[in-house]
Amino acid sequence: MDIKEIIDTIYPLPKASNESLTQHISEVSYSKGFCLMEANKVIPYVYFLKKGIVRAYASTENNDITFWFGTEGETIVSMKSYVEEKPGYENIELLEDCEFYRLETSKLKMLYNEDIHIANWGRKFAEHELVKTEELIISRQYKTAMERYKDLLKEKPYLLQRVQLGYIASYLGIAQVSLSRIRAEIK
């Protein structure tokens, strides 16, 4: 996906503002398995996923809990680092070879002060991230595993071809054996 498309998906910018923003963005690539962001570290970048898929997870004593998948066109950010410049909670692992657009958070914040359109874009960007988090919390609190799986099939069916079932089960908050049972019931 082109960076200008990704930017416009968040909030369309006037041409001059878009150019001002994109001149601070660079392209980077990393291999499958690379840890793009580590928990307990301040991450000084916002990434936009050009190609590939990533997962966000938190580690506990016994296992990793996957809580989000990012695919082409999505923003990859540690909101704790972005907002408070403090260490984030999440790890972001590449599940495929990935290409990103990368923007330094400090440069983005500088642009907020220089261009009201970019500042409004930043507000919309933060609002989108908040809504994603809210939807995740509501899904986990109020929906059954079957409902969460059906939502996944409806909204992101391609994940089943691109992501290990163990990660899918973790994302749904269930054991892999329970996921197999749910899949058998739906067929």
Secondary structure, DSSP 8 states (H G I E B T S, - for coil): --HHHHHHHH----HHHHHHHHTTEEEEEE-TT-EEE-TTS---EEEEEEESEEEEEEE-SS-EEEEEEEETT-EE--HHHHHHSS--S-EEEESS-EEEEEEEHHHHHHHHHH-HHHHHHHHHHHHHHHHHHHHHHHHHHHS-HHHHHHHHHHH-TTHHHHS-HHHHHHHHTS-HHHHHHHHHHH-
